[in-house]
């Protein structure tokens, strides 16, 4: 089937042709007609299948063909809302609406956290037809009175399973309570656990089910390989692999933020231009790194799983799992960054002995054994790495002195100097033992009685040495 056969209007067909699409993907072929008919949709499709166009194209057509002319001076209401879990995905979806709707008189806006809200508020105040948002910033702007959703016609909840994984369920429900009862709802998720299915059934009305691929399948166009390598040699193997001529661009996944930064630094020391993105980076730094990678200024982007979904990088040749994910489903979302829109791609994983169980779980999930490659540094360590020893617990927070010592002025300072000059193994008085001394009669008053008690406590401490 061609896009021309899907009853899309000519401005959308022209835009689709300009972005380089020739034929609809299965998710697009199944979803677009249903959305054009105004039906609710429950879509389960793996990442990289063209899901964004599957809802963006028909939404643009419905809003255009059902255009409402507002009176002069009346701000256009928000008519379509796309709710998505991450900033990166929100930007990707917004850019898709801008590209597909470039020949239509519809306006789009994106709001997300991590940046100042003033530019977003300015865009909203001009009036927008389509809003793409993350839950936190959306609720903030609703609370401040900048966003009203009472005129909404179409609601899209994208990456619903990821939304729940990231703890946004309460934020999502807050948004849903703001929506009108009469609306069209599109619900998309890469996986469909029970919690996601319950949420879907609570907001959909007689939905049409669209399941293009089983949720645990991997894209056929991706060549999956694994190197068995010791942890200490992963750095050398990565640098060697990135020097191979077939690796044009690579998205490298690590398990931790610290690991992403370390891998990027190591690659730079080896003369390979790379950048890291993760949750601790500012939105500006993350977007700058993504843009440099997309523009070809750098050939390697190192990321944590925050980038596993929603980042659409055209013709990405390789995904490299520097660390295997502990959650097998993340493997599917990681490698889905390559082999998109029918193109071929390669997914290469590094597996040390400590990750063997992770690999077995991944292979069980995808239903196949990943082909082994032998590199210059084959695995030589066949024992598990012992866990790092936990730092000893402190005996408790240091307690401040009693009220009497705080009122003593110079004598209190002198006593603190004595404590500081004691050897490290010399016990202090009960104030530093983690227990608060019981108050005594007359505590807090100046006089010889309190001074003698302090002297007795010091003598007692000396005898305990």
Secondary structure, DSSP 8 states (H G I E B T S, - for coil): --GGGTT--HHHHHHHHHTT--S--HHHHHHHHHHHTT--EEEE--TTS-HHHHHHHHHHHHHHHT-----TT------EEEE-S-HHHHHHHHHHHHHHTTTSS--EEEE-SSS-SHHHHHHHHT--SEEEE-HHHHHHHHHTTS---TT--EEEE-SHHHHHHTT-HHHHHHHHHTS-SS-EEEEEESS--HHHHHHHHHH-SS-EEEE-S-TT---TTEEEEEEE--GGGHHHHHHHHHTSTT-S-EEEE-SSHHHHHHHHHHHHHTT--EEEE-TTS-HHHHHHHHHHHHTTS-SEEEE-GGGSSS---TT--EEEESS--SSHHHHHHHHTTSSGGG--EEEEEEE-GGGHHHHHHHHHHHTS--EEE--SS-----S-----------S-------HHHHT-THHHHHHHHHHHHS-TTS---GGGTTS-----TTTT--SHHHHHHHHHHHHHHHHT-
